[in-house]
Amino acid sequence: MVKIQAQGKIITCAKGENLRQVLLKNNVDVYNGNASIINCRSIGTCGTCAVEIEGEVSQPQLREKARLSLPPHSPNSQKRLSCQVKVLGDIKVTKYNGFWGQGSEIVWTPEG
């Protein structure tokens, strides 16, 4: 089991689980505003579930790289699409503002 620290919660999950699914299952706000209603439901095309991750996760694949290279995201950002991430070790997750989570202001941190 690995630990995810997000929005003031410590969540355990099996190694290899999908980050978005684990966060949603544990009532962590993956989306900002109406993005909770209008999103791609985990196919990696909308970019609204973007978060910053510290720790061991899967490497970005082509779909995620492509989406994060398009506005409003930036290929130079450290953000990842939670729907495309597999948790491989203990991690800390931070969510930023903006409809797509692309902003620079923190919405929530691992601690809360």
Secondary structure, 3 states (H helix, E strand, C coil): CEEEEECCEEEEECCCCEHHHHHHHCCCCCCCHHHHCCCCCCCCCCCCCEEEEEEEECCCCHHHHHHHCCCCCCCCCCEEEHHHCEEEEEEEEEEECCCCCCCCCEEECCCC
